């Protein structure tokens, strides 16, 4: 009911933040396709002006399992221009991830994990999407394409909805976080660089963090 929703909202706040990388960005890698095209990729994507670091997964270390929204739409990973887009997503257990192929080529989607429920290898022809519901796990799940070895993405699966991934500006926002003291896990999947940040969320307010990384593993 409305009264219950209002009460819950009053007991929650938001977490916002910026993650920057101030170290040296390595040169982009070149992938040569069979038709002569060249694809440039860098595991470390930094905004030239703000130094904001893209594709950092931010997840609350939250012990309680929260039921997923059954009406939530699938989170999309597209195979386009011979790449997975976006490269990193976060999703709650129970919410589907939809892999689409909007290229003119056949692709595959493979997921590697110690959990059988998070392991598969399928072919995704153009225009034929594949959906999968992952189980929550601590580490990012690597996604690949058996037909094009340079293609890679990562899926971060939590047992709760308190997670996000930094955008091109290095910023993120997590809504409706329970008030209280929390540990916030930061992971850059491509380099496996990690950090845990303590934060306190006050009801009806927005807690903010700013993290600078000078070196990535």
Secondary structure as GFF3:
##gff-version 3
##sequence-region A 1 217
A	DSSP	alpha_helix	2	10	.	.	.	ID=ss1
A	DSSP	beta_strand	12	21	.	.	.	ID=ss2
A	DSSP	beta_strand	29	32	.	.	.	ID=ss3
A	DSSP	beta_strand	38	41	.	.	.	ID=ss4
A	DSSP	beta_strand	56	60	.	.	.	ID=ss5
A	DSSP	beta_strand	75	80	.	.	.	ID=ss6
A	DSSP	beta_strand	83	85	.	.	.	ID=ss7
A	DSSP	beta_strand	88	92	.	.	.	ID=ss8
A	DSSP	beta_strand	96	101	.	.	.	ID=ss9
A	DSSP	beta_strand	107	112	.	.	.	ID=ss10
A	DSSP	three_ten_helix	116	118	.	.	.	ID=ss11
A	DSSP	beta_strand	120	124	.	.	.	ID=ss12
A	DSSP	beta_strand	130	133	.	.	.	ID=ss13
A	DSSP	beta_strand	141	144	.	.	.	ID=ss14
A	DSSP	beta_strand	152	158	.	.	.	ID=ss15
A	DSSP	beta_strand	163	165	.	.	.	ID=ss16
A	DSSP	beta_strand	171	178	.	.	.	ID=ss17
A	DSSP	beta_strand	180	188	.	.	.	ID=ss18
A	DSSP	beta_strand	193	201	.	.	.	ID=ss19
A	DSSP	beta_strand	206	213	.	.	.	ID=ss20
###
